[in-house]
Amino acid sequence: MSVRMRHTSSHTKNRRSHHALTAGKVVKDKDSGALRLPHRLDESTGTYRGKLIVPERKKALKKEEKRRERNLSRKDEMLNASVGTKEPAHAEEKQPEKKGVLGRMTKGRVNSRNATGS
């Protein structure tokens, strides 16, 4: 395999001068006034160059709204059900006191790394 030729920094920069990105163009629709990309369908109205290409999505939007309402109502039911409930049964039980020297020193919690309570 042959060794590639070296390039000076000016040669590299000259080659990379064409790598710059340009900002995308955005145009304002004549009929609706909505912003869109050029040569693309206006999503708000479904038209392209004054012709209706895609019919309006009223039915699909209604289905989405109903689905969202159902999900919200389920979440509300779950939240309302959990508000009036008690704590779990294991939280109400009192933990037995520790017996022995270490149990009296720590009083149920460890205050140091070696677990002797000092």
C-alpha angles and dihedrals in degrees: 000000000000126000113251120238119256121247127211120233091251091056091050092048091047090054092047094050089091094053096082117122122229125218116256117254120240124193132194115239114242096220106035100021091227121142117248141156116271117265090016135114117266101241095199095059102018093232133130121193090346096308124112107241104162121032118233117276100229096134093047091048092050091052091050091050092050091049091050092048091052091050092048092048090051091051091049091051091051092048093047091048092052095048096069097041126105126238117276117284094248090058092057094054114094115236113240115251116253116248128211135044097302092046092055093046098049098035092212099315136076116236100182142038097253092054095231094114096239 
